[in-house]
Amino acid sequence: MRYLERLIGLTLLAGALAACGGGGGGGGGDTAVSGGGGAPVDEGTPRAEDPLDPAPAPEGASFEGRQYQCQGDACQLGRFAGPFAEPTIRYSDASTGDNLRVVTTDDKCLEDSEGDLRCKPAAGSIALLPDNRLVYFNALEGTENVEFSIVAEFGFVSVNDQTRVLNLGPAGPEDRISWERPSPVRGGANVDGNDSDTLLPGKQLSDAESTPGNDGALFCADVIQLADGRIMAVGGTDYYTEPSLGSVFPQARDVLGSIDNEIPLPSNFGEISVPDDIGVVELEGLKDARIFDPADNSWTQTGHMIHGRWYPSLVTLPGGDIFVASGVTKLLKPVYTGALIGGESSGLRELLQSADNVRASETYDLQAGTWSENGERPLPGLDSTAGKALPLYPRLHLLPNGQVFYNAAGQAFNPFGQSYNQAQWNFVSAYDPQQELWTDLGYAGLNVQLDELGLERITNALTLTSPDLLEDLIGSGEGLLTGLLGDPLGSLEQVQNLLGDVADPQVANRLLGAGFRGSTFSIMMPLRQNGAGEYDTAHFLTAGGVVGAVAATSPGSYLAVPNARIDTVEVNVPDTESGMRYSSEIVGNLNGPRWYSTAVLLPDGSVMAFNGANRDEVVLPGSANPVQVTERFDPNTKTWTPMASSLNPRTYHNTALLLPDGRVLVGGHAPINTAYLFSLNLEELGFSPNDGRDPSFEIYSPPYMFKDRPEILSAPARVSHGEAIDIQVDDAAAIREVLLVRRTSLTHLVDGDQRTVVLPHTVGDGQVSVTIPDNGAVAPAGHYLLFVNRVASDGSAMVVPSTAASVQVLLPDAAPALLARQ
């Protein structure tokens, strides 16, 4: 018997297992949600299924007619419902041939005829489709088959991640939940084989070419909604072992494979099976970009990037093209020698890229379906002017002036970081797509304007491979000197700003919250017009994460923090070098430390924080305590209030997103194996249950769901920038706000397109009239949720949103239909 099966039998609480199945009810056929029942039901191998066959024509979801009820504290704190999970596990093995075995079970994993565990996927990444269904894919698939150490085995046991489509059902009083399997179910990467960048040519130390089942995983891709509603996943993971004992000494593999032995563990935890081969895992970033089409549930390839990227971030530009930045090509052994040894002209540049994240950014041409690197490279071996040192999964946003804002947060693999350039992660910056140039705006959390001191290129001046190194060094020195001598009053103002921060009564919070923040969210608060009718100011809420250790040149530490701040960027500011001004404000702390918490901006303007842990589970997996109490940020009081507690603990790779009816879908949880060894459930000791991935979902209903809500009777399905539209509502005179909310596409707390735009409205003849912003940087083309809000009629003063109408903001001159396939 394999170790993990024994471990589950010894330590897993029956209630925790049961919580991963059942619920929801309804549906039909093999996609119906199981009503429970416990024991697996093997439905045999009824038919062969070609994974490339098109899926049945999808039917969209509707939330009309839903009924919401509360009792007791739930009316004030909100309520969680669920959990529910996919009812079946489908797989083929040596006993089924080309057929699929279909088993209906509440368990999240089953053992196949070869002794491997086959599991339901967890929502490590998720996106809300234009028809209100949800596409999601797995994270860390195969970790449950690690027998000794994930570091030594994951290159062999990992497999490409499964994708699913979740449907919450048609109109009616209750959710009727069902699932569909996209085609191909694993996303279809590397159809022409992988092109791994191994340490030495000839593949002598690597098994990279011998593990085709895990060379194109969607895990660690970022996802984004294209203007036509399709979802693009960029990057991902090629797993392999380097060095591999079996590759270097094939005889060693034979010896290990011949050992039929299991090593007992202390404390009656079970036994460890001897692996067939061991080595050191590598996770290499893919160049792939894949597109999911909701019209037929299909995945197809589009153009490949120039750089392989693991943990990149995506942002839609004002014209609909897609910007990608950061990621790493090789995570654990980032040494790029192949091009240099091969004598290619790019060899020096690739070698200098070693031990660093990808500094070059790229842009995807939506119409052509191709990627191009931004900026020019005047000399071989040097970065482009559009390159920048960024953390993995940098928190990026599109500003109302069309520039991309980096909010000094990301994933750092704390406490040691990921790059020799990581000190530069402390600076908030903006990228100008027109000039293909980054500008440093300030040191995160402090109110110093770098461009007003002539230091807008300071991070480039500190990058040894920058093509403008000398120019930026001289320019920064001259700029600082000119600022001090030529504008002493302005320079004095910046010094006073800094001293004011230090003298702030909340100085401890400000200093702890300053600089780069690892594993935190960054939420763009609602965009509102100024008195002149322009959207010129963007606010960004950051909370939790791990405390930085700037003095120790580390981007983070092990312990989570409760600190929160709001960063503000004003655009179109006269008399500034960049045309922008950055400032930062300390707001109320969370009610406890939170690492890796997902935030959701609700249509009432508040922010909810879900999931996470009190310590960094990447530093020492399985050592943290899950945080299940949710918290609400009130933008008026700028404080956090504890709300309802979630049903399941969800730490790493958790997700949460806003549904069209105003509820929040919560899912995910795909932990790294305990202490980088094997799966071990320490839940009874109060720690995170690291016994594998959680495929379940639960749904949170905020308190406003139980009030008398406004109703949108009709609204245009498609609009253009600058178009005036009328919205029919049940009580137009009571409407307080009209909101455009971008549909969520989320990975690793990151949704670069997350935004809510407040549309000023007028009332007349029983309808509300608004004008869609004419600026594509305020509301980039794509699919949105249109909400209207009013104040509750019961005297509670609660802001109550409607169920959303679906609205597509079209590209200029774009046809309403989907764009042509690439």
Helices and strands as residue ranges (DSSP letters): H 3-11, H 14-18, G 29-31, E 41-42, H 74-77, E 79-84, E 88-91, E 101-104, E 109-111, E 117-119, E 125-128, E 134-137, G 143-145, H 150-157, E 163-167, E 178-180, G 201-203, G 208-210, G 212-214, E 217-225, E 231-244, H 245-248, H 250-258, E 262-264, G 266-268, E 271-273, E 279-285, E 289-293, E 298-301, E 310-316, E 322-328, H 338-341, H 347-352, E 362-365, E 370-373, E 396-398, E 404-406, E 409-410, G 422-426, E 427-432, E 437-443, G 451-453, H 458-461, H 469-486, H 488-503, H 507-513, E 517-518, E 521-524, E 537-543, G 550-552, E 564-571, E 580-587, E 598-601, E 607-610, E 629-634, E 639-645, E 654-658, E 664-668, G 674-676, E 680-681, G 683-685, E 689-690, E 697-701, G 703-706, E 712-714, E 718-719, E 724-729, G 732-734, E 735-742, E 745-747, E 756-758, E 761-764, E 767-771, E 782-791, E 799-801, E 805-809
